[in-house]
Amino acid sequence: MVSKTESNKKYRQSLKGKAVKQRWQEENRILVRGYIKKYADSNRDVIKQRNKEYRDRCRERRLKDKERSRVRRQEEFEVINQQRRANYKNDPNRYLEQKRKWTVNNPEKHKYSKSAYHLRTKYGITPEEVERKLIAQHGKCAICGFVFLPESPVRSDRPYQDHDHISGKNRDLLCNLCNAMLGFAKEKKEVLETAIAYLKKHERIEDVGAVEC
C-alpha cells in the first residue's frame, strides 16, 4: 500500500502537479517572495555552503569536459595525421606538387607562415610582437644602431631575435653581425671586455690623433 507522503510526492513530480504549483506561484508572487526571503535570512550559512558546493561541481564538470574535448581532438588529429602520412607514402610526388603550387600562388602567406612558425617554435613569440619591439627600438639594432630593412630579401638586412641561451629569455632585436658577435663570444662578458682592451691596446695612431683633435 502506497503511503500518503509517497502519493503526494509522486503527484508533485507529475506534469499536473507541476502545472498546479506553477499556477499557484504566479497567483501568489508576493507571498512566495516572502517565504524565500524568510528562508534565506534564517539559512544564510546553509545557502552559502550549498552555493559553494554547486560552484565546485560546475568547475569539476567544466574541467572534465575540457579534458574530454582535448583527448577527443587529439585522437581526431592522430587519425588525420595517420591518413596524411599514408597518403604521402603512397604518392609523395602529388603532395610535393600541391605544396609547390600553393607556395607559388601564395608567396606572402608562405613567407609569413614560415616566419611565424620559426618565431613560435624557437622563441615563443609572434610576428606582431616582433613588430612592436621593432617600433620600440626605432627600427635599429640594440647594439650598433644598424637600420633594419624588414622587407629586404637579404636575410642579413632583417632583424634577429636575440635570446639568452641558458635561461631561454628573449632579449632585444640585433643585426646579423652583433648577434653573431655575441654567439662567437659565447655571451661571456670577460671575452668581450678582453676584446675591447685588445682594440685599445692596438689602437691606430690616426684614430688617436683624430680623437685628440
Number of C-alpha atoms within 10 A of each C-alpha: 3 6 7 9 9 10 10 12 11 12 13 15 11 11 11 11 15 13 13 11 13 12 11 12 14 10 11 11 11 11 11 14 12 11 11 11 12 11 12 14 10 10 11 11 11 11 14 12 11 12 12 12 12 12 12 12 12 12 12 12 12 12 12 12 12 12 12 12 12 12 12 12 12 12 12 12 12 12 12 12 12 12 12 13 13 12 13 14 11 11 11 12 11 12 14 12 11 11 12 12 10 13 14 11 11 11 11 11 12 14 12 12 13 12 13 16 16 15 17 13 10 10 15 13 16 15 16 10 11 17 13 12 16 19 11 11 15 13 20 19 23 17 12 11 13 17 15 20 15 15 9 10 9 9 13 14 16 19 23 20 18 21 15 10 11 6 7 12 11 14 12 17 24 22 25 17 14 18 19 14 13 15 13 11 13 12 14 11 11 10 14 15 11 11 13 11 12 11 11 11 9 8 11 10 9 9 10 11 9 8 8 7 6
